[in-house]
Amino acid sequence: MKPQFLVAALWVTVQSQGASVDIKHSELGEYFIKKQIKELESNLQLDMENLPASVTEIIEPTCAKHWIYCHKGVNFTQKLTLLPGKQIDGDKVNHQGLNVSLILKRQVLRRTRNTMFHPVTISRTQQYATIESTTEGWNFGAQLSGSFMQALGEGILGTGGLSISASHSRFTSTGTQVSVADSSTFNCPSNFVCWSESWVPYVKISGPCKGQAWIDCGGEQETCSTVFLKSACSQFHHWKAKVCPGPSTCEIMTPVMEGDRPWVTEVYFEDPIMELHPKPIISGYQSGYYLLSSADYRYDPLRTNGKYWTPREDWHDNRAWPTLDEEIAKFNHSVPKIVTFADECYWLDTLENYCPWNGRPAHYYFTKGVPYTKPTAPDPSTQDIVDFLQLENGMTDTQVMAQYLKLFNREHGLPLDQPDFNARNQWQQTPLIWGVIQGHEIMVQLLLGNPKVELFVKDFSSRTALSWAAGGGYLVLVKHMLAIDGSDLNFADDKGRTALWWAVHNRHETVMQQLLSRPDMDVAIQDDSGHTALWWAVHGGKARYVEAFVAVSNKVPSEPRDYWSKPLVTAAERGFVDIVRLIIKQHNVQVNYKDDMRQTPLSAAAKNGHNKVVNVLLKHEFIDANTLDYHRHAPLHYSVKRDNVEMTRWLLALDSIDVNIRDYEDSTALLSASKNGNLDLVNLLLDKNADPNLQNNHNLVPIAAAAGKGHFSVVKKLAHLKNINLNHRVQSEQSTTMLLFAVKNNNLDLLRILIKNNADANVHDDYLTTPLMLAAQTNNTNAFKLLLNKTSDINSRNYQGRTVLSFLAENGNHELIQFVTNERNPDPNIHDQDYKTPVAWAAEKKHFEALRLILDMDAILVNTQDRAGRTPLSYLAENGWHDMIKLLISRFPSANLQDKGGKTPLMWAIEKNHLEAARLILDIHFINVNLKDRRNWTALAYAAKVGNPDIVSLVLAKDPDPNIQDEDQRTALQWAAERGHFEALKLIARSPRTALNHRDISDRSALAYAVLTGNTAMVKLLLDTGLVDPVYRGGSPDFSGPLPLAQLHDHSHIAEMLLNATNKNGTKWFEPGS
């Protein structure tokens, strides 16, 4: 809660010293303090000609070294000066760049908690407040102006000015306690916490400042600019370290003075103890007041002060609960009831007047008092007032009409002082039409009897009062309006809807009967959608309504051809069998009528599964069951798609039924039944001689549709038919056959059925893939075994030239390779369009057993090259399968065949670092280790790049030429050096034929590459031969030579080795001084 407070300004007298205390502000206190600070801060006056400054002087005995210069002592001086800058526009608190502010420090003096039932008095004879002194070393003060004392009544600090200058006296007693009063008392109410605080104002200045310092020892020296010798007194160095550099900003503070004494005030507070002040509970509402527990305790939210009332205290405040706004917002007002009417006002059961026409925002009065509002309470609604006006309330018809017209105007924003029987609202509705819409029957009857009322006007939708009365089901009003001369019974609104249409659509049977009884009623009028009132009666499923129309069918002046037929389609579609029986008996009905979607009653009933309706329609002698609707569906299609066996049986019983009729996809009923797996429907259709070989526009036949959904009972049924075509291609994209479909989906049951019924296993798809080939490709072992002996050509090739054995080799299915080898003896040397043979596939995919089986075949060719020039040995070498290489070597492969990149099997093995593979290949007869690939890399070059010393040794054992150069003129030695392979380099360098000083296209030798990589061991190895020349002898000085490279990359140790290197004769390569 917000504390109450009282302020007293008191003189202070200096007492003894004590501690300083800061008190946290309360909510209201903080707001009040900020307000007072802001007012006084706007009147702060800083004397810019006499700004505060600080001068500190210290005299110390001189050290022995300088005693002769200042034997009386050394004088240390520091001066701090505020630096005013440019005035900032619009900032009253900023004085030429100096921020001047006023702060208050608070200290609690005394506190009490009164839980008594009566007020208590708090007395004090003497109390002290702590005052903090001006910032040390600064000479300035803050003095209240003379007007302050006269302004004390306006606030804690008044509205006078505050002058700040270095000329004012300053308060220097740090932590001084001052007396705030000799004695004082104040009362603390019952159930309140009360306390008093001392408030002391201070002025704070912050901003840029300048610091200067001097040392005087036989002469004054500026401290920060002087460089003291190491031999100077240590006190000089300590002083410089303390004051240099000077501060860039300063912050100083001083208490506000009144004369020569600090100014202090004592402020009194009181807060209710909330747990001892229960919140009042709203129990009711009456006469503009909220009742709190009883009628003798009231609350008026509209009063500014004194919102609470009791007989004893009259209107008063509750400081614990100043307002009850939240409780009022939550209070659930009941809708007031109107009791009487007088003087344009309604007297309510809440004992107050409600005057809606007074032209003011406040519509409530208590007797003849001041009007007031009830923002959280509901007003009597328009319906409440109408209900009262329609009662026997003592009002005349003229008074009732006047109030009703005012209600109409208020409801629609029209002037209240301009009542008009024929006024129009925004929807062009008059009071008559509006009254009908709202169901104000008595008001409407009064309006109908008033000669000033225009009875046949139309609203925005061209609806009349009669149209609205029929749509609302107001029979009495309809009768009154029909009795008026000039009433147009058949008038239609802007959407073609008559009064009869509205009565039927909104299901007001008595009004419909009343309208149909009129001899001039036109029942054939259609709305904008082409529907009659009869159609809407059928659509709603009301058989009694239809019976009423049947009873007046003789009144139709010129019956349209679809008057009965269109509703018949709707009745059939929605399954209203009783209505179908009624309409089908009418003499002019067309039983095969087609609606806008070209569906007949029979088609609509079949589509929605209404068996009873279908049964009734099929008994009609002229029924046509073969009519196609907009989607080219016949009733038979719908019944089969819905798995409706009973309906299908009835349809097939017709002699005229077309059992093979096709829908929009050219699908037959048999295809749909097969796809759904409904064997009963399949049997019914086959008994009616349905053709099992008719395909739709996706080349799908019934048996394929059944197989695709896994309906094997249907597949068996169809497969055993004598006229079935089991080799039909069922998918237009690839012309897949049934056998291919079974293999692709691993459907062994279907496969067995097809094979048992002699399906042709040699029929392929558009890609020349046979079922056996697909089984091999998909690793379908079971399907493969079933198909193998049904396939005539084991070596047939698909569009890629692949054979059954090729796929088995790629997949490594050694079981099937063994199986097909034993059964059919396939050709292992047929290559595909990429010139790969089965043995190449097995080698590339690392299938050992498959490779072994294929290599055992007669007349196997192992040196065939594929489109990339790769041989089986090449693939095995790349993968490092030494066991398979051993197996292949037994067939005498060539090790010198190069692929399109010029690589031999040996190069592949070395590049992939397969030691054993390289060893095996090197043992093949007639191997040529000096062959070069398209980059002129040899087997030794590959070995040098890989860096495996074992492989390098194997290659060197075949006596290769180590000086063969690649496209960049590099040799194997240079590759070993460039890759940092020390052991490889050592082996190649020791070869007697190796050219150690050869330079490549970059004019770099092996030594240069060793230096470039920073490999000291390799550099030493090459230099120790005494044959490697470290001197660069190129045509132009660049960084190709060993020594420049060492110097460029900061390899100082290597550079030293190069400079000291000697040849075989012990002579240094580099001449002294070079």
Secondary structure, 3 states (H helix, E strand, C coil): CCCEEEEEEECCEEEEECCCCCCCCCHHHHHHHHHHHHHHHCCEEECCCCCCEEEEEEEECCCHHHCCCCCCCEEEEEEEEECCCCCCCCCCCEECCEEEEEEEEEEEEEEEEECCCCCEEEEECCEEEEECCCCCCECCEEEECCCCHHHHHHCCCCCCCEEEECCCCCCCCCCEEEEEECCEEEEECCCEEEEEEEEEEEEEEEEEEEEEEEEECCCEEECCCCCCCCCCCHHHHHHHHHHCCCCCEEEEEEEEEECCEECEEEEEEEEECHHHCCCCCEEEEECCEEEECCCCCEECCCCCCCCEEECCCEEECCCCCCCCHHHHHHCCCCCCCEEEEECCEEEECCCCEECCCCCCCCCEECCCCCCECCCCCCCCCHHHHHHHHCCCCCCCHHHHHHHHHHHHHHHCCCCCCCCCCCCCCCCCCCHHHHHHHHCCHHHHHHHHCCCCCCCCCCCCCCCCHHHHHHHHCCHHHHHHHHCCCCCCCCCCCCCCCCHHHHHHHCCCHHHHHHHHCCCCCCCCCCCCCCCCHHHHHHHCCCHHHHHHHHHCHHHCCCCCCCCCHHHHHHHHHHCCHHHHHHHHCCCCCCCCCCCCCCCCHHHHHHHCCCHHHHHHHHCCCCCCCCCCCCCCCCHHHHHHHCCCHHHHHHHHCCCCCCCCCCCCCCCCHHHHHHHHCCHHHHHHHHHCCCCCCCCCCCCCCHHHHHHHCCCHHHHHHHHCCCCCCCCCEEECCCCEEHHHHHHHCCCHHHHHHHHHCCCCCCCCCCCCCCHHHHHHHCCCHHHHHHHHCCCCCCCCCCCCCCCHHHHHHHHCCHHHHHHHHHHHCCCCCCCCCCCCCHHHHHHHCCCHHHHHHHHCCCCCCCCCCCCCCCCHHHHHHHHCCHHHHHHHHCCCCCCCCCCCCCCCHHHHHHHCCCHHHHHHHHCCCCCCCCCCCCCCCCHHHHHHHHCCHHHHHHHHCCCCCCCCCCCCCCCHHHHHHHHCCHHHHHHHHCCCCCCCCCCCCCCCCHHHHHHHCCCHHHHHHHHHCCCCCCCCCCCCCCCCCHHHHHHHCCCHHHHHHHHHCECCCCCECCCCCC
